[in-house]
Amino acid sequence: MNMRELQKMQQRLLKMQEDLEKKEYTGTAGGGAVTIQMSGKYEILGVKIDPEAFNAEDIEELEVMVKAAAKDAFDKVSDAQQKLVSNATGGMRIPGLF
């Protein structure tokens, strides 16, 4: 791969990264009892909790579900980033990229 091709790939990767960061990903737990919206930059944009699914005695269960929903959203962003890199590089491993 020559320098020009590498620069084109880098520009394409940067554009794809920008697009990914603008997207929103949804993580859920408890069959939708807890939902977390996360940006492609791993920023939590929103948290929704179904009040019908919990009562005061269930606070520990709620805490576990919030954590699970956050991990679900985080994993979706991570998967999207890995696909982005794989698509941009054609599956080649390039040192220093993610």
C-alpha positions in Angstrom: 0.0 0.0 0.0 1.5 3.3 -1.0 1.3 6.6 0.9 -1.5 8.0 -1.3 -3.7 5.0 -0.7 -3.0 5.1 3.0 -4.0 8.8 3.1 -7.2 8.1 1.2 -8.0 5.3 3.6 -7.3 7.5 6.6 -9.7 10.2 5.2 -12.4 7.6 4.6 -11.9 6.3 8.1 -12.2 9.8 9.7 -15.4 10.4 7.8 -16.8 7.1 8.8 -15.8 7.8 12.5 -17.6 11.2 12.3 -20.8 9.5 11.0 -20.6 6.8 13.7 -20.2 9.4 16.4 -23.4 11.1 15.2 -25.5 7.9 15.5 -27.4 6.9 18.6 -27.5 3.4 20.0 -30.0 1.9 22.4 -29.2 -0.5 25.3 -32.0 -2.2 27.1 -32.4 -4.5 30.1 -35.3 -6.2 31.8 -37.2 -6.6 28.6 -37.3 -2.9 28.0 -37.8 -1.9 31.7 -34.6 0.2 31.4 -33.5 1.8 28.2 -30.3 3.9 27.7 -29.6 6.0 24.6 -25.8 6.4 23.9 -24.0 8.3 21.2 -21.2 6.9 19.1 -18.9 8.9 21.4 -20.0 6.7 24.3 -22.0 9.7 25.8 -25.2 8.7 27.6 -28.0 10.8 26.0 -30.9 9.5 27.9 -32.2 7.0 30.4 -35.8 5.7 30.6 -37.1 3.6 33.4 -40.6 2.1 33.2 -42.1 3.0 36.5 -44.6 0.1 36.3 -41.7 -2.3 36.3 -40.3 -1.3 39.7 -41.3 -0.4 43.2 -39.2 1.0 46.1 -38.2 -2.5 47.3 -36.8 -3.3 43.8 -34.1 -0.5 43.9 -31.2 -3.0 43.8 -32.7 -4.8 40.8 -33.2 -1.4 39.1 -29.5 -0.5 39.7 -28.4 -3.8 38.2 -30.7 -3.2 35.1 -29.4 0.3 34.6 -25.8 -1.1 34.6 -26.8 -3.9 32.2 -28.6 -1.4 29.8 -25.5 0.8 29.9 -23.2 -2.1 29.0 -25.6 -3.2 26.2 -25.4 0.3 24.7 -21.6 0.5 25.2 -21.2 -2.9 23.5 -23.3 -1.8 20.5 -21.1 1.3 20.0 -18.0 -0.8 20.3 -19.3 -3.3 17.8 -20.1 -0.4 15.4 -16.6 0.9 15.8 -15.0 -2.5 15.1 -17.1 -2.9 12.0 -16.1 0.6 10.9 -12.4 -0.2 11.1 -12.8 -3.5 9.5 -14.8 -2.0 6.5 -12.4 0.9 6.2 -9.3 -1.2 6.1 -10.7 -4.2 4.2 -9.9 -6.3 7.3 -6.2 -5.4 7.3 -4.6 -4.9 10.7 -2.9 -1.5 10.8 -0.9 -0.7 13.9 -2.1 2.4 15.7 -5.7 2.2 14.5 -8.1 1.5 17.4 
